């Protein structure tokens, strides 16, 4: 028996399932894209901060070699330490942002899996309802057929109806 795909796609359950499936894929794609872009930005910041920290360390070494007096060296060391503290704080902030983004990603993945479970549950309920509807329709058809065979006969006290006897 051929299935009319056009008719099937206009049924509300098929449309709902298609919409839920599309929504699930869109949410999955958005969460993946968002997590990837956040991680990429954070990696770039970490690499930039690491390079900056290495440059500062190289500058410090060069300044120590060039400095003539102890006072100049102490002043330069203090400035470098402040810069290192700022860089370390920035690195800590970036790591905290990364952790928050990872928690957010975990939450989004959890929401996505809950949506997937809900979709599967709805699909199962839909299948059960369709099965129940088919069995109800079959029962109704059987009852209708049983009634139609009884309608043609009228019974009297003698057994068969007079209308059946007259038709002979």
C-alpha positions as a Python dict, from the first residue, in 0.01 Angstrom:
ca = {
    (1, 'X'): (0, 0, 0),
    (2, 'X'): (152, 332, -105),
    (3, 'X'): (186, 605, 158),
    (4, 'X'): (81, 953, 52),
    (5, 'X'): (376, 1154, 188),
    (6, 'X'): (210, 1487, 118),
    (7, 'X'): (-96, 1389, 322),
    (8, 'X'): (121, 1252, 603),
    (9, 'X'): (321, 1575, 628),
    (10, 'X'): (6, 1784, 669),
    (11, 'X'): (-109, 1587, 976),
    (12, 'X'): (-58, 1778, 1304),
    (13, 'X'): (143, 1503, 1478),
    (14, 'X'): (385, 1479, 1185),
    (15, 'X'): (421, 1856, 1176),
    (16, 'X'): (478, 1872, 1551),
    (17, 'X'): (742, 1598, 1540),
    (18, 'X'): (915, 1763, 1245),
    (19, 'X'): (914, 2100, 1424),
    (20, 'X'): (1049, 1947, 1745),
    (21, 'X'): (1322, 1763, 1555),
    (22, 'X'): (1422, 2081, 1370),
    (23, 'X'): (1419, 2276, 1696),
    (24, 'X'): (1641, 2016, 1861),
    (25, 'X'): (1893, 2030, 1579),
    (26, 'X'): (1892, 2411, 1581),
    (27, 'X'): (1950, 2418, 1957),
    (28, 'X'): (2229, 2165, 1924),
    (29, 'X'): (2397, 2364, 1645),
    (30, 'X'): (2366, 2691, 1836),
    (31, 'X'): (2509, 2548, 2156),
    (32, 'X'): (2797, 2384, 1970),
    (33, 'X'): (2874, 2702, 1777),
    (34, 'X'): (2851, 2917, 2091),
    (35, 'X'): (3076, 2690, 2294),
    (36, 'X'): (3331, 2667, 2015),
    (37, 'X'): (3347, 3043, 1966),
    (38, 'X'): (3377, 3109, 2341),
    (39, 'X'): (3653, 2851, 2378),
    (40, 'X'): (3837, 2988, 2075),
    (41, 'X'): (3823, 3343, 2211),
    (42, 'X'): (3944, 3227, 2550),
    (43, 'X'): (4231, 3029, 2398),
    (44, 'X'): (4335, 3337, 2202),
    (45, 'X'): (4326, 3548, 2518),
    (46, 'X'): (4530, 3291, 2709),
    (47, 'X'): (4785, 3270, 2427),
    (48, 'X'): (4804, 3651, 2412),
    (49, 'X'): (4849, 3677, 2788),
    (50, 'X'): (5112, 3404, 2787),
    (51, 'X'): (5305, 3580, 2511),
    (52, 'X'): (5270, 3908, 2697),
    (53, 'X'): (5398, 3748, 3017),
    (54, 'X'): (5695, 3601, 2830),
    (55, 'X'): (5771, 3940, 2674),
    (56, 'X'): (5760, 4100, 3016),
    (57, 'X'): (5995, 3838, 3154),
    (58, 'X'): (6233, 3897, 2862),
    (59, 'X'): (6212, 4273, 2916),
    (60, 'X'): (6289, 4224, 3283),
    (61, 'X'): (6597, 4015, 3207),
    (62, 'X'): (6718, 4270, 2954),
    (63, 'X'): (6660, 4557, 3196),
    (64, 'X'): (6850, 4383, 3473),
    (65, 'X'): (7151, 4350, 3244),
    (66, 'X'): (7132, 4712, 3132),
    (67, 'X'): (7052, 4875, 3465),
    (68, 'X'): (7339, 5051, 3631),
    (69, 'X'): (7216, 5114, 3979),
    (70, 'X'): (7034, 4906, 4235),
    (71, 'X'): (6765, 5169, 4284),
    (72, 'X'): (6678, 5164, 3914),
    (73, 'X'): (6662, 4786, 3922),
    (74, 'X'): (6433, 4786, 4225),
    (75, 'X'): (6198, 5036, 4063),
    (76, 'X'): (6189, 4837, 3741),
    (77, 'X'): (6132, 4511, 3930),
    (78, 'X'): (5839, 4665, 4119),
    (79, 'X'): (5680, 4786, 3793),
    (80, 'X'): (5731, 4447, 3635),
    (81, 'X'): (5578, 4273, 3937),
    (82, 'X'): (5274, 4499, 3916),
    (83, 'X'): (5241, 4418, 3549),
    (84, 'X'): (5284, 4049, 3627),
    (85, 'X'): (5015, 4077, 3894),
    (86, 'X'): (4779, 4242, 3643),
    (87, 'X'): (4857, 3975, 3386),
    (88, 'X'): (4807, 3700, 3644),
    (89, 'X'): (4477, 3856, 3750),
    (90, 'X'): (4370, 3880, 3386),
    (91, 'X'): (4467, 3516, 3336),
    (92, 'X'): (4267, 3417, 3644),
    (93, 'X'): (3968, 3615, 3515),
    (94, 'X'): (3994, 3443, 3178),
    (95, 'X'): (4014, 3104, 3346),
    (96, 'X'): (3705, 3190, 3553),
    (97, 'X'): (3524, 3296, 3236),
    (98, 'X'): (3628, 2969, 3074),
    (99, 'X'): (3493, 2773, 3370),
    (100, 'X'): (3166, 2969, 3357),
    (101, 'X'): (3139, 2908, 2983),
    (102, 'X'): (3201, 2537, 3036),
    (103, 'X'): (2930, 2527, 3304),
    (104, 'X'): (2699, 2712, 3068),
    (105, 'X'): (2781, 2463, 2793),
    (106, 'X'): (2709, 2177, 3031),
    (107, 'X'): (2373, 2334, 3115),
    (108, 'X'): (2290, 2380, 2748),
    (109, 'X'): (2385, 2020, 2677),
    (110, 'X'): (2171, 1907, 2970),
    (111, 'X'): (1878, 2112, 2838),
    (112, 'X'): (1933, 1965, 2494),
    (113, 'X'): (1933, 1611, 2630),
    (114, 'X'): (1615, 1686, 2828),
    (115, 'X'): (1453, 1822, 2513),
    (116, 'X'): (1562, 1508, 2328),
    (117, 'X'): (1415, 1285, 2601),
    (118, 'X'): (1094, 1488, 2592),
    (119, 'X'): (1081, 1453, 2216),
    (120, 'X'): (1128, 1078, 2242),
    (121, 'X'): (859, 1058, 2510),
    (122, 'X'): (617, 1257, 2296),
    (123, 'X'): (694, 1036, 1997),
    (124, 'X'): (627, 725, 2204),
    (125, 'X'): (298, 870, 2331),
    (126, 'X'): (204, 959, 1976),
    (127, 'X'): (276, 603, 1862),
    (128, 'X'): (66, 466, 2149),
    (129, 'X'): (-220, 700, 2063),
    (130, 'X'): (-201, 598, 1698),
    (131, 'X'): (-209, 230, 1796),
    (132, 'X'): (-506, 290, 2026),
    (133, 'X'): (-685, 485, 1752),
    (134, 'X'): (-627, 203, 1503),
    (135, 'X'): (-757, -60, 1745),
    (136, 'X'): (-1059, 158, 1830),
    (137, 'X'): (-1132, 207, 1460),
    (138, 'X'): (-1106, -167, 1399),
    (139, 'X'): (-1343, -239, 1689),
    (140, 'X'): (-1588, 22, 1561),
    (141, 'X'): (-1572, -131, 1212),
    (142, 'X'): (-1643, -477, 1357),
    (143, 'X'): (-1938, -345, 1556),
    (144, 'X'): (-2072, -159, 1253),
    (145, 'X'): (-2048, -473, 1042),
    (146, 'X'): (-2224, -673, 1313),
    (147, 'X'): (-2508, -419, 1333),
    (148, 'X'): (-2554, -407, 957),
    (149, 'X'): (-2605, -785, 938),
    (150, 'X'): (-2870, -770, 1214),
    (151, 'X'): (-3066, -479, 1060),
    (152, 'X'): (-3187, -675, 761),
    (153, 'X'): (-3379, -924, 978),
    (154, 'X'): (-3682, -862, 1195),
    (155, 'X'): (-3780, -1132, 1433),
    (156, 'X'): (-4131, -1219, 1540),
    (157, 'X'): (-4276, -1477, 1774),
    (158, 'X'): (-4269, -1744, 1505),
    (159, 'X'): (-3900, -1710, 1434),
    (160, 'X'): (-3828, -1538, 1108),
    (161, 'X'): (-3982, -1212, 1022),
    (162, 'X'): (-4276, -1173, 796),
    (163, 'X'): (-4077, -952, 561),
    (164, 'X'): (-3835, -1232, 487),
    (165, 'X'): (-4120, -1473, 421),
    (166, 'X'): (-4294, -1231, 188),
    (167, 'X'): (-3990, -1178, -23),
    (168, 'X'): (-3980, -1545, -116),
}
